Amino acid sequence: MKAIQKTSRARGASYRDAEVPVINKDELLIRVTAASISPGDLAIYNHAGPGFATPTLPFIFGQEFCGEVVEIGALAKGFDKGDFVSVESHIFCGVCGQCRNDQRHICQNLRVIGRDVPGGLAEYAAVPARCAWKHTDDSLKDVAAIMPPFGSSVHAVLAEDIVGRTVLISGGAPQGLFASGIAKAGGAKRVIALDPSDYRRKLAVKMGADTAIDPSSGDCLAKIIRVCGPEGVDAVIEMSGGAKAISLGLKALRPGGRFVAFGLPVANLSLDYAGDIVKRGIRLEGVAGREIFRSWYKMESLLKSGAVNPGPAVTHTFPFKDFKKAFALINSKEKKCGKIILMP
């Protein structure tokens, strides 16, 4: 088969031949039909970024993908050849305290497909059967590759009731774009999106944001207050990981509001812990991925009902062989892209 592989500990990757995976008894062999580029894939490609690591090279990466079941391990129950599945990239152990308390997404023994084991930027991929989400029909086939990141946005936005609330979404990369649509579908009174890219601000509005503001403008906080009122926003969904964006989000949040920490900073932060969080009664919530599989049921309902249309956030499609063009587009200063799909 052909696969996109990390072949050296430097920026870049190669499109080359690889062996079709031999599955274990609890695994499925998936013929990949589409994959989307994740932040983790970008970190591996760039050989840099938060939490960057790769196993022995050459390594097939790719954390977000879907496809058709073509082979089933002896212990993999509930699947038939020809089933169409999306893949949950978090491999949970099922026996640790977190897994037994319905927190599989933060399993103590967590491994990630495409980071710790070979991933889906290939014509075929082996995945544990417990990480496959079986589709009952083809209605979501066109968006099946983006369901993992969409689910993370679902978790970040809907972990708490937002009906009638004002929501600030910081960061217009794909998961921030998804979050705008999810917040609006979830009943938010007003959705404010922040991103320095004019292109992505326009995408945020298409996804459902009521207002999109450039955070690099000197009067950004004043603009936010003019939209939401002097009390501040009810919830901040921080998707960028930028130090200035985090500080701005905390200042824009009303006392007693909710701050969702999703984006990964590239360095340790300096915060006014007492002034910005403790004394103001802020509820700080870290979100790592999706709730398995609670978020999947939520996102399937949102997508099938048409409550959220992720289409505006998916801006480009490339064949696997043109993967370098896709990564160059994401890495460009202009950021004139949303989610990018790669097709075998």
PALUMGU-164550 format. One record per residue (C-alpha): residue in one letter; x negated, y, z negated. Coordinates in steps of 0.02 Angstrom, whole numbers, plus 50000, padded with zeros to 5 digits. Example, Ala and Ser with C-alpha at 12.3 -4.5 7.8 and 13.67 -1.06 7.14 Angstrom:
2
a493854977549610/s493164994749643/
//
This chain:
344
m500005000050000/k499535018350010/a499375028749851/i498805045849791/q497365042149672/k496205051449558/t494485045549613/s493285057349523/r493255067949365/a493425083949464/r494825093749544/g495775084749681/a496355067349729/s496315055149876/y497635046549982/r496995028950006/d497365010450005/a497765001449842/e498364984349789/v500234982149764/p500464980249574/v500704962949500/i502114964649372/n502174957749196/k503644947349135/d504534962549061/e504264973749213/l505084978449377/l504204981549542/i504914997349618/r504795002449800/v504595021049776/t505765031749881/a505345048949809/a504255056949677/s504155074649608/i502595083349547/s502575085349358/p501525096949248/g500575081349194/d500195077049375/l499565094749402/a498405093249251/i497685077049319/y497485084049495/n496635099849429/h495625089949303/a496175102449173/g497635107149063/p498455103048896/g498275084948847/f497295080749005/a496615063149010/t496465049049136/p496045030549114/t494745021449218/l494565028249394/p495215026349526/f496925029649449/i498655031349527/f499575045549441/g501375051649457/q502595053049311/e504245057149398/f504945045249528/c506355034049585/g506565019149698/e507265002049737/v506984986349633/v506094973349740/e505434961249609/i506024956949433/g504994949649291/a505654934049202/l506054943849043/a506784959249130/k508654957449107/g510084967749180/f509334971249351/d509544964149526/k508494966249681/g509104981349776/d509594991249620/f509175009649633/v508315016849478/s507545032549409/v506065030049293/e505895036249114/s504025039649103/h503905037248914/i503485019248870/f504125016648692/c503665002048582/g505394999248506/v504744994148333/c503985009648252/g504935020748131/q505335033648266/c506005020648388/r507075012848252/n507785029948210/d508325033948388/q506795044748423/r505985034248559/h505355049748649/i504125052748506/c503665034548478/q502115032448370/n501365020848502/l501945030848652/r501155028148822/v501585038048978/i501785031049153/g500635040549269/r499495045949127/d499075030449025/v499605017249151/p499735018449342/g501165029249405/g502315032549549/l501325042349680/a501215026249778/e502285015349890/y502575003249746/a502505004849557/a502674992849411/v503754999349267/p504384991449106/a506214986749131/r506654996248972/c506075012249058/a507195010449212/w508835019949224/k509985010349342/h511115020749453/t512865013949479/d513045022249651/d512075033149773/s512845049749721/l511245055749636/k510015047949758/d509415064949822/v508995071149647/a508485054749564/a506625059049565/i506905074949463/m507965067049328/p506545065549199/p506125084249199/f507955088849214/g508275078049061/s506925087048963/s507795103449001/v509455095748947/h508655090748781/a507875107948755/v509455117848793/l510835106748723/a510025100548563/e511145113448478/d512825121148523/i512575136248637/v514395140148678/g514625159048672/r512775161748633/t511485172548719/v510015162148781/l508295168148833/i507325156148944/s505475160148951/g504595152949103/g505245150249279/a504345134249325/p505545120149374/q506055115149198/g506425133249156/l507455134549315/f508435119049269/a508695126249095/s509585141549167/g510875130749252/i511085119349101/a511315134048981/k512655141549092/a513535124749108/g513395122548920/g514445138148889/a513115151248856/k513835168848856/r512305176248940/v510715168549009/i509145179249025/a507685171949124/l505875177949110/d504505175049240/p503195186149320/s503525178749493/d504865188049591/y505155172149692/r505535161949536/r506595175649458/k507705174849612/l507795155849595/a508295157649412/v509765168649463/k510275155849594/m510225142649458/g511395152549346/a510405165749251/d511375181949228/t509795192549220/a507985189249270/i506605200349198/d504755201849234/p503905199049064/s502345208049123/s503305224449132/g502865235848989/d504645237848928/c505165219648937/l505775218348757/a506805234248778/k507585227048936/i508055211148843/i508835221148701/r509845231348825/v510585215248894/c510905205748732/g511155219848607/p510085226048461/e510325210148358/g509285200048483/v509605183748574/d510365168648487/a509155155848561/v507475156048648/i506985141348759/e505105143848778/m504535134148932/s502925142948981/g501715139748837/g500965157048862/a500385165748703/k501145182548752/a502775174148804/i502905165248636/s502605181448541/l503885190548649/g505165176748623/l504995177548434/k505215196448436/a506755195148547/l507585181948437/r508875187448310/p508655182748125/g509305165048100/g509115160948285/r508395145248364/f506685144848448/v506355129448556/a504505126048582/f504305116348744/g502865124148844/l501105118648797/p499855132448757/v498095130048824/a497335135948659/n497815137648476/l498975152248440/s498915166148313/l500665169248243/d501425180148109/y502095164448026/a502875173447877/g503535188647969/d504155180548130/i504795163948064/v504965161647876/k505675178547822/r506845179247971/g507545161847945/i507065155848118/r507435137648163/l505895131548256/e506165115748358/g504835106348454/v505445096948608/a504375083248684/g505225075348834/r506975068148832/e507975058648704/i507965040748768/f509275037748830/r510475050448755/s509835064348868/w510045053149020/y511905050948988/k512095069748968/m511155074049126/e512065060949229/s513715068649175/l513115086349213/l512485081349385/k513925070049438/s515245082449382/g514405096349480/a514245106949323/v512415109749368/n511725110149545/p509825108149536/g509665111149722/p509035129149717/a507595123949604/v506995110449727/t506135120849859/h504935109749957/t504715091850017/f503095084450084/p502565067050139/f501285058650026/k499915061450154/d500135080350139/f500005080449949/k498565092949952/k499715105950030/a500975102849890/f499705104949750/a498955120449835/l500685128249837/i500925125249651/n499175131649611/s499375147549714/k499445164149623/e501065168849710/k502015153749638/k503195153549787/c503915136649747/g505055127649627/k505085108749610/i504135099549747/i504615082149806/l503385069949885/m504025055949998/p503095039850043/
//
